[in-house]
Amino acid sequence: MPDSRNPGAAARGVAARLRVSECFLSVQGEGPSAGTPAHFVRLQGCDVGCHWCDSKYTWGVSGGREIAVDDVLEEVRALGEAPMLVLTGGEPLEQSGVYELIARAVQLWPRVEVETSGVLPPGFRDPHLFWNVSPKLSSATARAHDTWQHADRWCAEPNATFKIVIGSDADVAEAVKLLEEHGIPAHRVMLMPEGLTDDAVRAHARLVLEACQAHGFRMSPRLHIWMWGAKRGV
């Protein structure tokens, strides 16, 4: 696995271009860094197809706009100061130029987080790079199995946290079974309540809390849903 260098286009002297849905300045709403001010680059394109996705506008690979890596970085840094960059989607790892963006980003921010379904394996490692891996359950998508196929490789990443969306007792049971099958330790797992509105998140929050207490997991909030609901640019 490449360490602190770009394994892709930059190594061949070719500037990568990406399809970007949006860039914005907000706070990280989920995962281990929830509440931290952050720059966001939301990449375009995803075929995982979760029914509860809050950014379905990113699914089409022809959506958004094509932009060079240098221009993405210049655009997002012009938004203001933040201690962290979050790369999200869509599914960021489906774009071949993403590793050039990551390689540049870890030199500019003290912490870079990548949100991924885990449908593709990791291809870069750096002490400033952190992965929020969100494999799916069968209630979310017909492609749930695909998002667990590289779980062992993701578990080998020291900076990877597993974030599972929960909306029912059946989801809890399936998540516990899969985590045990793949040997993912409880301290690296966060459960997050499903919901695209504050009311829906609250409705599932008690279930998630009880599962975390029972199994030693952590609970992830959805601060952006609480603050703004499911909308762009937050």
C-alpha positions as CSV (number, residue, x, y, z in Angstrom):
1,M,0.0,0.0,0.0
2,P,1.4,3.4,-0.9
3,D,2.5,5.4,2.1
4,S,2.4,9.2,2.0
5,R,2.5,9.4,-1.8
6,N,0.0,9.2,-4.6
7,P,-0.3,5.8,-6.3
8,G,-2.2,7.2,-9.3
9,A,-2.0,9.7,-12.0
10,A,0.4,12.1,-10.3
11,A,3.1,9.4,-10.2
12,R,2.9,9.4,-14.0
13,G,3.0,13.2,-14.3
14,V,-0.7,13.4,-15.3
15,A,-2.9,15.9,-13.4
16,A,-6.0,14.1,-12.2
17,R,-9.5,15.5,-12.7
18,L,-12.5,14.7,-10.6
19,R,-16.3,15.0,-10.8
20,V,-17.3,17.1,-7.9
21,S,-20.9,17.6,-6.7
22,E,-20.2,20.4,-4.2
23,C,-17.6,22.0,-1.9
24,F,-18.6,23.7,1.3
25,L,-17.5,24.7,4.8
26,S,-19.5,23.2,7.7
27,V,-19.0,20.9,10.7
28,Q,-18.5,17.1,10.5
29,G,-21.9,15.7,11.5
30,E,-21.1,12.0,11.9
31,G,-18.4,9.7,13.2
32,P,-15.5,10.1,15.6
33,S,-14.9,13.8,14.7
34,A,-18.5,14.9,14.9
35,G,-18.8,18.6,15.8
36,T,-15.4,19.6,14.3
37,P,-15.4,22.5,11.8
38,A,-14.4,21.0,8.4
39,H,-14.0,21.7,4.7
40,F,-16.0,19.2,2.6
41,V,-15.5,18.0,-0.9
42,R,-18.5,15.9,-2.1
43,L,-17.6,13.8,-5.1
44,Q,-20.1,12.7,-7.7
45,G,-21.0,9.1,-8.5
46,C,-22.3,6.1,-6.5
47,D,-24.0,2.9,-7.4
48,V,-24.4,1.4,-3.9
49,G,-28.0,2.7,-3.9
50,C,-29.0,3.0,-0.2
51,H,-32.7,3.8,0.0
52,W,-32.2,6.2,3.0
53,C,-29.3,8.1,1.3
54,D,-29.3,11.9,2.1
55,S,-27.4,12.8,-1.1
56,K,-29.0,10.9,-3.9
57,Y,-28.2,13.8,-6.2
58,T,-24.6,12.5,-6.2
59,W,-25.5,9.1,-7.6
60,G,-25.3,9.9,-11.4
61,V,-21.7,9.7,-12.7
62,S,-22.4,12.5,-15.2
63,G,-23.7,14.9,-12.6
64,G,-21.7,17.6,-10.9
65,R,-18.8,19.2,-12.7
66,E,-15.4,18.1,-13.8
67,I,-12.5,19.9,-12.1
68,A,-8.8,19.5,-11.7
69,V,-7.4,18.5,-8.3
70,D,-5.5,21.8,-7.8
71,D,-8.6,23.7,-8.5
72,V,-10.6,21.7,-6.0
73,L,-8.1,22.4,-3.3
74,E,-7.9,26.1,-4.2
75,E,-11.7,26.4,-4.2
76,V,-12.3,24.7,-0.9
77,R,-9.5,26.5,1.0
78,A,-10.9,29.8,-0.2
79,L,-14.0,29.1,1.8
80,G,-12.3,29.9,5.1
81,E,-10.3,28.2,7.8
82,A,-10.9,24.7,9.2
83,P,-8.7,22.0,10.8
84,M,-10.0,19.2,8.8
85,L,-11.0,18.1,5.3
86,V,-13.8,15.5,4.7
87,L,-14.0,13.7,1.3
88,T,-17.5,12.3,0.9
89,G,-19.9,11.5,-1.9
90,G,-21.3,9.6,-3.6
91,E,-18.6,7.0,-3.2
92,P,-15.3,8.8,-3.3
93,L,-13.2,5.7,-4.0
94,E,-15.0,5.1,-7.3
95,Q,-13.0,8.0,-8.8
96,S,-9.5,7.1,-10.0
97,G,-8.2,10.6,-9.2
98,V,-9.2,10.5,-5.6
99,Y,-5.8,9.3,-4.4
100,E,-4.1,12.3,-5.9
101,L,-6.5,14.5,-4.1
102,I,-5.9,12.6,-0.8
103,A,-2.1,12.8,-1.3
104,R,-2.3,16.6,-1.7
105,A,-4.8,17.0,1.1
106,V,-2.8,15.3,3.8
107,Q,0.0,17.8,3.3
108,L,-2.5,20.7,3.8
109,W,-4.7,19.6,6.6
110,P,-3.8,18.1,10.0
111,R,-6.7,15.6,9.6
112,V,-8.3,14.3,6.4
113,E,-11.3,12.0,6.6
114,V,-12.8,9.9,3.8
115,E,-16.3,8.7,4.0
116,T,-16.7,5.4,2.1
117,S,-19.1,2.4,1.9
118,G,-16.1,0.0,1.8
119,V,-17.2,-1.3,-1.5
120,L,-13.6,-0.9,-2.7
121,P,-10.4,-1.6,-0.7
122,P,-8.1,1.1,0.7
123,G,-5.3,2.3,-1.5
124,F,-3.4,4.9,0.6
125,R,-2.1,5.2,4.1
126,D,-0.9,8.3,5.9
127,P,-0.9,9.3,9.6
128,H,-3.1,12.3,8.8
129,L,-5.6,10.2,6.9
130,F,-8.7,8.6,8.6
131,W,-11.3,6.4,7.1
132,N,-15.0,6.4,8.1
133,V,-16.1,3.1,6.6
134,S,-19.8,2.5,6.4
135,P,-20.6,-1.0,5.1
136,K,-24.3,-1.5,4.5
137,L,-27.0,-3.8,5.9
138,S,-29.4,-5.8,3.8
139,S,-32.3,-3.4,4.7
140,A,-30.4,-0.5,3.0
141,T,-29.5,-1.9,-0.4
142,A,-29.3,-5.0,-2.6
143,R,-25.5,-4.4,-2.8
144,A,-25.0,-4.7,1.0
145,H,-22.8,-7.8,0.6
146,D,-20.4,-6.0,-1.8
147,T,-19.7,-3.4,0.9
148,W,-18.4,-6.1,3.3
149,Q,-16.2,-8.0,0.8
150,H,-13.1,-5.9,1.8
151,A,-13.8,-5.7,5.5
152,D,-10.7,-7.6,6.5
153,R,-8.5,-5.1,4.6
154,W,-10.4,-2.2,6.1
155,C,-9.9,-3.7,9.5
156,A,-6.1,-3.8,8.9
157,E,-6.2,0.0,8.5
158,P,-5.2,1.5,11.9
159,N,-7.1,4.7,11.2
160,A,-10.4,3.2,10.1
161,T,-13.6,3.5,12.1
162,F,-16.7,1.4,11.1
163,K,-19.9,3.4,11.1
164,I,-23.1,1.3,10.7
165,V,-26.6,2.9,10.1
166,I,-29.3,1.3,12.2
167,G,-33.1,1.6,11.8
168,S,-34.5,-1.6,13.4
169,D,-33.9,-4.4,15.8
170,A,-33.2,-6.6,12.7
171,D,-30.5,-4.1,11.7
172,V,-28.8,-4.4,15.1
173,A,-28.8,-8.2,14.9
174,E,-27.4,-8.3,11.4
175,A,-24.7,-5.7,12.2
176,V,-23.6,-7.6,15.3
177,K,-23.4,-10.9,13.3
178,L,-21.4,-9.3,10.5
179,L,-19.0,-7.5,12.8
180,E,-18.3,-10.7,14.6
181,E,-17.8,-12.7,11.4
182,H,-15.2,-10.2,10.2
183,G,-13.5,-9.8,13.6
184,I,-14.0,-6.1,13.9
185,P,-13.5,-5.0,17.5
186,A,-16.2,-3.2,19.3
187,H,-14.1,-0.1,20.1
188,R,-13.7,0.6,16.4
189,V,-17.5,0.5,15.7
190,M,-20.0,3.4,15.8
191,L,-23.7,2.9,15.3
192,M,-25.7,5.7,13.8
193,P,-29.5,6.1,13.8
194,E,-31.2,6.1,10.4
195,G,-33.2,9.2,9.4
196,L,-33.4,12.1,7.1
197,T,-35.2,14.3,9.6
198,D,-34.5,15.1,13.2
199,D,-37.7,13.3,14.3
200,A,-36.7,10.2,12.4
201,V,-33.2,10.2,13.9
202,R,-34.6,10.7,17.4
203,A,-37.0,7.8,16.8
204,H,-34.1,5.4,16.2
205,A,-31.7,6.9,18.7
206,R,-32.9,4.9,21.7
207,L,-32.5,1.7,19.8
208,V,-29.0,2.6,18.8
209,L,-28.1,3.7,22.4
210,E,-29.3,0.4,23.8
211,A,-27.3,-1.5,21.2
212,C,-24.1,0.4,22.0
213,Q,-24.6,-0.2,25.7
214,A,-25.1,-3.9,25.1
215,H,-22.2,-4.5,22.8
216,G,-19.6,-1.8,23.7
217,F,-20.0,0.2,20.5
218,R,-20.0,4.0,20.3
219,M,-22.9,6.1,19.1
220,S,-22.6,8.5,16.2
221,P,-24.8,11.5,16.0
222,R,-26.2,13.1,12.8
223,L,-25.5,16.7,13.7
224,H,-26.2,18.1,10.2
225,I,-29.7,16.5,10.2
226,W,-30.4,18.0,13.6
227,M,-29.2,21.4,12.6
228,W,-30.4,21.7,9.0
229,G,-32.2,18.6,7.8
230,A,-31.2,16.8,4.6
231,K,-30.0,19.6,2.3
232,R,-27.0,20.5,0.2
233,G,-24.0,22.4,1.4
234,V,-24.1,21.5,5.0
